[in-house]
Amino acid sequence: YLPGDIAVTSLSQVDDRFHSRYKAKSKTYVYRINTSNRSNVFEHRFIYEYGQQLNEDRMRAGAELLLGTHDFKSFCGNKKMKKSTVRTIYAIDIERIGDELKISYTGDGFLQNMIRIITGTLIEVGDGRKNPDAVMEILASKDRAQAGYTAPACGLRLERVDYGKVVC
């Protein structure tokens, strides 16, 4: 009874107490940005039509500062978050494919809108509005207003969830 855009590729039995969200060891999200001034008519529902070139080297420098375990309160869209905002980002990979920038984020978990806010911040680094070093100041401030804008949802997709070894 799944919708047409979801497919089952494998199946395994797990303990009755298994929880798909809380048992995840890591999650990988991909954010796609079209930097061309021409819209991608076939992909426009699945890509952010930014329409300007971005400096990937500057973006990589800013992204590198986000790796590791930090308090990501500045990158959380929920102002009333009562639980811990500490998360670990294992990797942020930025890849150019023609006019598209593909940013892959892998971490132990992500806060509400965290990837979209980080992406907006990296875009501001890539277009020169912010310096790459500003990322550390944003983290330290624990103030959402210091981070970049929230990039639109259309470019974001969940790519993978890893559970490690699942014991039945």
C-alpha positions, 0 to 999 in steps of 0.5 A, a space after each residue: 500500500 505504498 505510494 508510487 514514489 516509495 519502493 521496498 528494496 529489502 526486508 528483515 525482521 527486527 525486535 518488537 521494540 525497534 524504532 526506525 528513528 531512534 535506532 538509526 546510527 546515521 542519516 544522509 540527506 542530499 540537497 541539490 542546487 541549480 546554479 544556472 540562470 536557466 530553470 531545469 524544467 525536468 527537475 524543478 520540483 526536486 532542485 532549488 533553482 538558485 540561478 547564480 554561481 556559487 564558490 564551492 571552495 568557500 562553501 567547503 571551507 565553511 562546511 568543514 567547520 561544521 564537522 564533528 560534535 557541536 551544539 547546533 542551536 543556531 541551525 535549529 528551526 524550532 525556537 522552543 526546542 527543549 531537548 538537546 541540540 547537540 548533534 554530530 556531523 560526520 561528513 558534508 560533501 559538495 560536488 559540482 555536476 554541470 550547473 548543479 551543486 549537490 551537497 550531501 550531509 551525513 550525521 547522527 541526526 538532524 534538528 528541525 530544518 537544520 540541513 536547510 538552514 546550514 544550506 542557506 548559510 553555505 549559499 551565503 558563504 558561496 555567494 560572498 555574503 558571509 565569510 567561511 569563518 563566520 560559521 564558527 561564530 554562528 555556532 558559538 552564538 547559539 542564535 538562529 538569527 545569526 545563521 543564513 536563511 532557510 533554503 527551500 524544501 524542494 532541493 532536499 531529500 533523505 538519501 539513506 538511513 544506516 542502522 548498523 548491524 540489526 539484531 533480530 
